[in-house]
Amino acid sequence: MKENNLSSKKLERYAAVNNVCLMILSAAALTAFLVYTRVVLMPFVIAYFIYMLLNTAAAYMKEKWRVPTYLGLLGTVLLFVCFSVLSIFFISASIESFIQGADAYASTLNGTIDWCIATAQKMGIVLNSEILMNYFNNMQVFQMIKTMGGNIVSIFTNATLVCLFVIFIFMSSSSADEKTNLASNIEKQISYYLVIKIFVSLLTGFGTWIALTLVGSELALMLAFITFALNFIPNIGPFVSTILPTPVLFLQYGLDWHLISALILLTAIHFVIGNILETKWLGKGMDLNPVVVIACLIFWALVWGVMGALLAVPLTSIAKIIFERYEPTRPLASILAGRNLLGKN
């Protein structure tokens, strides 16, 4: 009996080790698959999220206002296209206006450098003005701004594949009316998160545009749009979007009240909207541990770049819902929720 008990315990240990090894190998294979298929798979994921948003909006209009489903879908698609086209137009115009004032910004930069050198000399610190001037001249700030604007525009102009995927998803969904409980749960939870997150991001971007317009930033609209996009990246995105206008305002006005006022206003906007309103509307959110969110953010950023960071939370939430569905992977779902993390139950 004792020998049988010992052998059964050994088999259980071997089975546990075997399951862990299989999970590690599966995770490595899945990561390699995500990396090598990102060109096609990433647009498909974006298209599926767009489909969920449009389908949710159409269902809401049908329930509240009795709008036919196809009319609701058509209206949301037209609204999305108009928003994209207007964003491209205004962002391009703001970048062009900013570049035209390059000479004025260069003089502002030179005056600020002279002030810093004079202040340092009064404090007994000797600085080489030629080295500082060469350093700032080689920074190519304007080229970075052009490149940033071009990347934003390319997100919209290269959206043909996404649009095709959206059409195919709608066609396939119309032929299969019945959905499994798993698919319905994923669509319901992700749609709710995306709707709230988009509304919060629009509110944050609008507040950023007002704040930067009040202080006279010429790239207010472009920075507001970048704030809208970065707000989808948890924790890191709001911090980056808060300090992002600093070099632009520095080139325009130097170190004065414009820069300080912008930082104060943007910090207040992100605190009120992100920490108060978003927390109230989302509640527990996607039931993901903050430490796990940061780890998954790094993982998806390494796999799919900036777009992976933007989609990190909904993608991780989908993985958590799937893990909860099956018994062998439920411990992973508990870890993602933080219930088995750091000794928590």
C-alpha positions as CSV (number, residue, x, y, z in Angstrom):
1,M,0.0,0.0,0.0
2,K,2.8,2.4,0.9
3,E,4.6,1.7,-2.3
4,N,1.4,2.3,-4.3
5,N,0.9,5.6,-2.5
6,L,4.5,6.7,-3.1
7,S,4.2,5.8,-6.8
8,S,0.9,7.6,-7.1
9,K,2.4,10.7,-5.5
10,K,5.4,10.5,-7.9
11,L,3.1,10.3,-10.8
12,E,1.2,13.3,-9.6
13,R,4.4,15.3,-9.3
14,Y,5.6,14.2,-12.7
15,A,2.2,15.2,-14.2
16,A,2.4,18.6,-12.6
17,V,5.9,19.1,-13.9
18,N,4.8,17.9,-17.3
19,N,1.9,20.4,-17.3
20,V,4.2,23.3,-16.4
21,C,6.7,22.3,-19.1
22,L,3.8,22.1,-21.7
23,M,2.5,25.5,-20.7
24,I,6.0,27.0,-21.0
25,L,6.5,25.5,-24.5
26,S,3.0,26.5,-25.6
27,A,3.6,30.1,-24.4
28,A,6.9,30.2,-26.3
29,A,5.3,28.9,-29.4
30,L,2.4,31.3,-29.1
31,T,4.7,34.2,-28.6
32,A,6.7,33.3,-31.7
33,F,3.4,32.9,-33.7
34,L,2.3,36.4,-32.5
35,V,5.6,37.9,-33.6
36,Y,5.8,36.4,-37.0
37,T,2.1,36.9,-37.9
38,R,1.8,40.5,-36.5
39,V,1.5,42.0,-40.0
40,V,-1.9,40.2,-40.5
41,L,-3.0,39.2,-37.0
42,M,-2.7,42.8,-35.5
43,P,-5.0,44.3,-38.1
44,F,-7.5,41.5,-37.6
45,V,-7.5,42.1,-33.8
46,I,-8.0,45.8,-34.4
47,A,-10.9,45.0,-36.8
48,Y,-12.5,42.7,-34.3
49,F,-12.4,45.4,-31.6
50,I,-13.9,47.9,-34.1
51,Y,-16.6,45.3,-34.9
52,M,-17.5,44.9,-31.3
53,L,-17.7,48.7,-30.8
54,L,-19.9,49.2,-33.9
55,N,-22.1,46.2,-33.0
56,T,-22.6,47.5,-29.5
57,A,-23.4,51.0,-30.6
58,A,-25.9,49.7,-33.2
59,A,-27.5,47.4,-30.6
60,Y,-27.8,50.4,-28.2
61,M,-29.5,52.6,-30.8
62,K,-31.8,49.7,-31.7
63,E,-32.8,49.2,-28.1
64,K,-33.2,52.9,-27.1
65,W,-34.4,54.5,-30.3
66,R,-35.6,51.6,-32.4
67,V,-33.1,52.4,-35.1
68,P,-32.6,49.5,-37.6
69,T,-29.4,47.6,-37.1
70,Y,-28.0,48.4,-40.6
71,L,-28.7,52.1,-40.2
72,G,-27.0,52.1,-36.8
73,L,-24.0,50.4,-38.2
74,L,-23.9,52.8,-41.2
75,G,-24.1,55.8,-38.9
76,T,-21.3,54.6,-36.6
77,V,-19.1,53.8,-39.5
78,L,-19.6,57.3,-41.1
79,L,-18.9,58.9,-37.7
80,F,-15.7,57.0,-37.4
81,V,-14.5,57.8,-40.9
82,C,-15.4,61.5,-40.4
83,F,-13.4,61.6,-37.2
84,S,-10.4,60.0,-38.8
85,V,-10.4,62.3,-41.8
86,L,-10.8,65.5,-39.7
87,S,-8.0,64.3,-37.4
88,I,-5.6,63.8,-40.3
89,F,-6.5,67.3,-41.7
90,F,-6.1,69.2,-38.5
91,I,-3.0,67.4,-37.4
92,S,-1.3,68.0,-40.7
93,A,-2.3,71.7,-40.6
94,S,-0.9,72.1,-37.0
95,I,2.4,70.5,-37.9
96,E,2.8,72.7,-40.9
97,S,2.1,75.8,-38.9
98,F,4.6,74.7,-36.2
99,I,7.3,74.1,-38.8
100,Q,6.8,77.5,-40.4
101,G,7.8,79.2,-37.1
102,A,11.1,77.4,-36.9
103,D,13.2,80.6,-37.0
104,A,11.3,82.1,-34.1
105,Y,11.6,79.0,-32.0
106,A,15.4,78.8,-32.8
107,S,15.8,82.4,-31.4
108,T,13.8,81.4,-28.3
109,L,16.0,78.4,-27.8
110,N,19.2,80.5,-28.2
111,G,17.9,83.1,-25.7
112,T,17.1,80.4,-23.2
113,I,20.6,78.9,-23.5
114,D,22.1,82.3,-23.0
115,W,20.0,82.8,-19.9
116,C,21.0,79.4,-18.5
117,I,24.7,80.1,-19.1
118,A,24.5,83.5,-17.4
119,T,22.6,82.0,-14.4
120,A,25.2,79.2,-14.1
121,Q,28.1,81.8,-14.2
122,K,26.5,83.7,-11.4
123,M,26.5,80.5,-9.4
124,G,30.2,79.9,-10.2
125,I,29.5,77.2,-12.8
126,V,31.4,77.6,-16.1
127,L,29.5,76.3,-19.2
128,N,30.8,76.1,-22.8
129,S,28.2,77.9,-24.9
130,E,29.4,76.5,-28.2
131,I,29.1,72.9,-27.0
132,L,25.6,73.5,-25.7
133,M,24.5,75.2,-29.0
134,N,25.9,72.4,-31.1
135,Y,24.1,69.8,-28.9
136,F,20.7,71.5,-29.2
137,N,21.2,72.1,-32.9
138,N,21.9,68.4,-33.5
139,M,18.8,67.3,-31.6
140,Q,16.6,67.6,-34.8
141,V,13.5,68.4,-32.8
142,F,11.6,69.5,-35.8
143,Q,12.4,66.3,-37.7
144,M,11.1,64.2,-34.7
145,I,7.9,66.2,-34.7
146,K,7.5,65.6,-38.5
147,T,8.1,61.9,-38.0
148,M,5.7,61.7,-35.1
149,G,3.0,63.4,-37.2
150,G,3.7,61.1,-40.2
151,N,3.4,58.0,-38.0
152,I,0.0,59.2,-36.8
153,V,-1.2,59.8,-40.3
154,S,0.0,56.4,-41.5
155,I,-2.1,54.7,-38.9
156,F,-5.2,55.9,-40.7
157,T,-3.9,55.9,-44.3
158,N,-2.8,52.2,-44.1
159,A,-6.2,51.0,-42.7
160,T,-7.4,49.2,-45.8
161,L,-6.7,45.8,-44.4
162,V,-8.5,46.6,-41.2
163,C,-11.6,47.8,-43.1
164,L,-11.6,44.5,-45.1
165,F,-11.4,42.5,-42.0
166,V,-14.3,44.4,-40.4
167,I,-16.4,43.7,-43.5
168,F,-15.6,40.0,-43.4
169,I,-16.3,39.8,-39.7
170,F,-19.7,41.4,-40.1
171,M,-20.5,39.1,-43.0
172,S,-19.6,36.0,-40.9
173,S,-21.5,37.3,-37.9
174,S,-24.7,37.8,-39.9
175,S,-24.6,34.1,-41.0
176,A,-24.0,32.8,-37.5
177,D,-26.5,34.4,-35.2
178,E,-26.0,32.1,-32.2
179,K,-22.9,32.8,-30.1
180,T,-21.3,30.6,-27.5
181,N,-21.3,31.8,-23.9
182,L,-17.6,32.3,-24.1
183,A,-17.8,34.6,-27.2
184,S,-20.7,36.5,-25.7
185,N,-18.9,37.0,-22.4
186,I,-15.8,38.3,-24.2
187,E,-17.7,40.6,-26.4
188,K,-19.8,42.0,-23.6
189,Q,-16.8,42.7,-21.2
190,I,-14.5,44.0,-23.9
191,S,-17.1,46.2,-25.5
192,Y,-18.0,47.8,-22.2
193,Y,-14.3,48.5,-21.4
194,L,-13.7,49.9,-24.9
195,V,-16.7,52.2,-24.8
196,I,-15.8,53.6,-21.4
197,K,-12.1,53.9,-22.3
198,I,-12.8,55.7,-25.6
199,F,-15.2,58.1,-23.8
200,V,-12.6,58.8,-21.1
201,S,-9.8,59.2,-23.6
202,L,-11.9,61.6,-25.7
203,L,-12.7,63.6,-22.5
204,T,-9.0,63.6,-21.7
205,G,-8.0,64.7,-25.2
206,F,-10.6,67.4,-25.2
207,G,-9.4,68.7,-21.9
208,T,-5.8,68.6,-23.1
209,W,-6.8,70.6,-26.2
210,I,-8.5,73.3,-24.2
211,A,-5.5,73.5,-21.7
212,L,-2.9,73.8,-24.5
213,T,-5.0,76.2,-26.5
214,L,-5.3,78.5,-23.4
215,V,-1.5,78.6,-23.1
216,G,-1.1,79.2,-26.8
217,S,0.4,75.9,-28.0
218,E,0.4,75.7,-31.8
219,L,0.4,71.9,-31.7
220,A,-2.6,71.7,-29.3
221,L,-4.7,69.5,-31.6
222,M,-2.0,67.1,-32.5
223,L,-0.9,66.7,-28.8
224,A,-4.6,66.3,-27.8
225,F,-4.9,63.4,-30.3
226,I,-1.7,61.8,-29.0
227,T,-3.1,62.1,-25.5
228,F,-6.2,60.3,-26.7
229,A,-4.2,57.4,-28.1
230,L,-1.7,57.2,-25.1
231,N,-4.6,57.1,-22.6
232,F,-5.2,53.5,-23.7
233,I,-1.8,52.6,-22.2
234,P,-2.3,52.2,-18.5
235,N,-0.2,54.1,-16.0
236,I,2.6,55.0,-18.5
237,G,0.4,56.6,-21.2
238,P,-1.0,59.4,-19.0
239,F,2.4,60.2,-17.6
240,V,4.0,60.5,-21.1
241,S,1.1,62.6,-22.5
242,T,1.5,65.0,-19.5
243,I,5.1,65.8,-20.1
244,L,4.9,65.5,-24.0
245,P,4.0,69.2,-24.6
246,T,7.0,70.4,-22.5
247,P,9.5,70.6,-25.4
248,V,7.0,72.2,-27.7
249,L,6.1,74.9,-25.3
250,F,9.8,75.3,-24.4
251,L,10.6,76.0,-28.1
252,Q,7.7,78.5,-28.4
253,Y,8.0,80.4,-25.1
254,G,11.1,79.2,-23.3
255,L,11.0,78.7,-19.5
256,D,8.1,80.9,-18.5
257,W,4.5,80.7,-17.1
258,H,3.2,79.0,-20.3
259,L,5.2,75.8,-19.6
260,I,4.4,75.7,-15.9
261,S,0.7,76.4,-16.4
262,A,0.4,73.7,-19.0
263,L,2.0,71.1,-16.7
264,I,-0.3,72.1,-13.8
265,L,-3.4,72.0,-16.0
266,L,-2.6,68.6,-17.6
267,T,-1.7,67.0,-14.3
268,A,-5.0,68.1,-12.9
269,I,-6.9,66.8,-16.0
270,H,-5.3,63.4,-15.9
271,F,-5.8,63.1,-12.1
272,V,-9.5,64.0,-12.1
273,I,-10.5,62.0,-15.3
274,G,-8.1,59.1,-14.8
275,N,-8.2,58.5,-11.1
276,I,-11.7,59.7,-10.2
277,L,-14.1,59.4,-13.2
278,E,-12.6,56.4,-14.9
279,T,-12.3,54.5,-11.6
280,K,-15.9,55.3,-10.9
281,W,-17.2,54.2,-14.3
282,L,-15.1,51.1,-14.7
283,G,-15.3,49.9,-11.2
284,K,-13.0,46.9,-10.9
285,G,-12.4,47.3,-14.6
286,M,-11.1,44.1,-16.2
287,D,-10.3,42.4,-12.9
288,L,-6.6,42.5,-13.6
289,N,-3.9,43.1,-11.0
290,P,-1.9,46.4,-11.5
291,V,1.4,44.5,-11.4
292,V,0.1,42.0,-14.0
293,V,-1.1,44.9,-16.2
294,I,2.4,46.4,-16.2
295,A,4.0,43.0,-17.0
296,C,1.5,42.4,-19.8
297,L,2.0,45.9,-21.1
298,I,5.7,45.2,-21.5
299,F,5.0,41.8,-23.1
300,W,2.6,43.1,-25.7
301,A,4.8,46.1,-26.4
302,L,7.7,43.8,-27.2
303,V,5.5,41.6,-29.4
304,W,3.5,44.1,-31.3
305,G,5.2,47.5,-30.6
306,V,3.1,50.6,-29.7
307,M,-0.1,49.0,-31.0
308,G,0.5,46.1,-28.7
309,A,0.8,48.5,-25.7
310,L,-2.5,50.2,-26.7
311,L,-4.3,46.8,-26.8
312,A,-2.5,45.2,-23.9
313,V,-5.4,45.4,-21.4
314,P,-8.2,44.1,-23.6
315,L,-6.0,41.3,-25.0
316,T,-4.9,40.3,-21.5
317,S,-8.6,40.4,-20.4
318,I,-9.6,38.0,-23.2
319,A,-6.8,35.6,-22.2
320,K,-8.1,35.8,-18.6
321,I,-11.7,35.0,-19.7
322,I,-10.4,32.0,-21.7
323,F,-8.3,30.8,-18.9
324,E,-11.2,30.8,-16.5
325,R,-13.2,28.6,-18.9
326,Y,-11.0,25.6,-18.5
327,E,-9.9,23.8,-15.3
328,P,-6.1,23.4,-16.1
329,T,-5.6,27.1,-16.8
330,R,-7.8,28.5,-14.0
331,P,-4.7,29.1,-11.8
332,L,-3.3,31.4,-14.5
333,A,-6.6,33.4,-14.5
334,S,-6.3,33.7,-10.7
335,I,-2.7,35.0,-11.1
336,L,-3.8,37.6,-13.7
337,A,-6.5,38.8,-11.3
338,G,-4.0,39.0,-8.5
339,R,-5.7,36.4,-6.3
340,N,-2.7,34.1,-6.2
341,L,-0.1,36.8,-6.5
342,L,2.3,37.6,-3.6
343,G,0.5,35.1,-1.4
344,K,-3.0,36.7,-1.8
345,N,-6.0,34.4,-1.9
